[in-house]
Amino acid sequence: MLRDRYGFALTTASPEARDAYVAGVDASLSANHGAEEQFRRAIACDEGLAVAHVALARTLQVQHQPDEAKAAAARARELASALPHRERSHVNALATVIDGGSVAGLAAVKEHLATYPRDAMVLAPCTGVFGLIGFSGRAGREAELLALLDPLANTYGDDWWFNSALAFAQVEVGEIERARTTIDRSLALHPRNANGAHILSHVYYEAGERQAGLAYLEEWWPDYPKESLLHCHLSWHIALWQLALGRTEDAWSFYRAHLRPGVSTGPPINTLSDSASFLLRAEMAGQARDPELWCELSQYATQWFPSPGIAFADVHGALAHAFAGDAEALAKIIERAKGPARDAVAPLARAFGAFSRSDWTEAAGQLQAVSDSHERIGGSRAQRDLIEYALVVCLLRSGRTDEARGLLQRRRRRSGLGGWPIEGL
């Protein structure tokens, strides 16, 4: 009987289909290029391999191709109806993530994992900061993810993917040294695991090790194909460190070559959030505002996220609209925010609107309203530091220097925040 890398039986008589599926799973779990092609190859070798269809569906969903993803999930469901329980449950869990929404998806995933905890492709959508828990809108979701993963450590042992996912959960709750040990173990097993390189970057960031982090990524990154899932986001990490270390021209070159709309090959949510974050951080560090770049990004946000619903995208879309001067698009997000974190979206959108017109008192007030709860919008601590930086700048520019310094001092344990260059501080 043919099995996958985690030891689960696959209903196929084709070794070629099995090999392609395993290669696709590894590419998916490592955020390396080729997952879609391998899953399509598996299907071509055995059209009845339901798990390959649903893996393709999940890949297309991550790539922001919802219609194609739902079609592939529907085909997987058709094929799975007569399969053994593990494969049938596997398909149902991932298909529900795609066509049933996040709440139903998480419930289906947890039901499957109760019986098959080592089924990594089903566990994967729960992990990371953009996952079912990361985008749940719940307070305490960072601790919730770690609580899900910690008990599975013995089940997965030295699996490189699981340890990378576990390390990310650890670093997001502030367990920096524990995360460093875990991600080092993962990367020793699979050095070209892009998820691992990404998570080690977060360890460097949270530890305030800017030069070491930049040196690591600048060595690791050149061999990573631009078509790969994390190319845009790893470029963001590099550009931020270049900016923080005074390599301003290098940072802008990276932005224009790898981050901005039209050149980024990453998922739209990464292109939007990474571009908006870089542009605002650059401005807060003393760089002049470029209206053309903000307008370009605002148009991109309207194209890919025309209706509010994903808090993390909505917040960064609001930022782009505010700095581009598109009052109508900004108002739409404020007035029509949806989802479990909608009550955090509107204050942040109003804050960026006030910031863009130099109304520092209004912006500070709106930012302070969500300063203890912005975890709920999703994203990593490194990404959400943008909110803290913006509040520091607003306090400074409204003459509240002591409050600004106090905020930084209280957060000094977060060296990534404390080490950022802010004009006037």
Secondary structure, DSSP 8 states (H G I E B T S, - for coil): --B-TTS-B-S-S-HHHHHHHHHHHHHHHTT-TTHHHHHHHHHHH-TT-HHHHHHHHHHHHHTT-HHHHHHHHHHHHHHHTTS-HHHHHHHHHHHHHHHSHHHHHHHHHHHHHHH-TT-HHHHGGGSSTTSTTTTS--TTHHHHHHHHHGGGHHHHTT-HHHHHHHHHHHHHTT-HHHHHHHHHHHHHH-TT-HHHHHHHHHHHHHTT-HHHHHHHHHHHGGGS-TTSTTHHHHHHHHHHHHHHTT-HHHHHHHIIIIISTTT--S-HHHHHHHHHHHHHHHHHTT----HHHHHHHHHHHHHH--S---HHHHHHHHHHHHHHT-HHHHHHHHHH--STTHHHHHHHHHHHHHHHTT-HHHHHHHHHHTTTTGGGG-S-HHHHHHHHHHHHHHHHHTT-HHHHHHHHHHTTTSHHHHT---TT-
